[in-house]
Amino acid sequence: MSAGTVVLVGSVLFMVGCSSNGTGLKDEGPAGTESAAKTAPTPRASSLPAVERVDAVALVRADAKVSAQLKRDLKPCVGKQYPVDVTYGKVTANSADDVIVNVLSCADAVGVGTFVYRKDGEKFENVFSSEEAPVYAEIDRGDLVLTREVYGKGDSIAYPSGQDVITYRWSGDKFTLHDRVHTDFSNTADGGGQPAPAITSKG
């Protein structure tokens, strides 16, 4: 066998080895990729019961614990819009939502009265009230939190001298004082304190 024939036979064997299905240098391209991740389940909407809304203005006007003066002053500011913020939530350990009503002044949105109503059967009972303006109540993690701005002589409505934040907690059949924080605001060059916090409508 000539040298040329040996080279030719070796080349053919090399090519056959490369094309074999077993162990050659076959280039099969990138391996197929198939996502193993499963489709995430679609989150279901919350099944919380609907809020039972009330006529807060009628509730306040029918309340014997509310002063006659506040009732007379409770009038629409524009059209049929009353200066009333209403919050629904759990604050008295009742199965039904409690109702917090904050009555504001039309001119400067200062809280002139705050009332907490607890449902008893088909009626709502006033279990807390304050008409010591300025006052505003909110629910904070199940507690009733009142904020009162403190004004000194010469303070404008927008710049109180300080602030009281009072926390009440429901105990048995009434609210009890849980915590009280007082802050004195530093005076600025023009004699005013810190701006009063903005009141956000809850209704």
JOGI-V101909 format. One record per helix or strand. SS is the DSSP state (@ for helix, = for strand). FROM is the first residue (numbers start at 1). TO is the last residue. If there is no record, write none. Layout:
SS:FROM:TO / SS:FROM:TO
This chain:
@:3:19 / @:56:61 / @:68:73 / =:76:78 / =:81:82 / =:84:89 / =:98:104 / =:111:120 / =:123:130 / =:135:140 / =:143:150 / =:159:160 / =:162:171 / =:174:184 / =:194:195
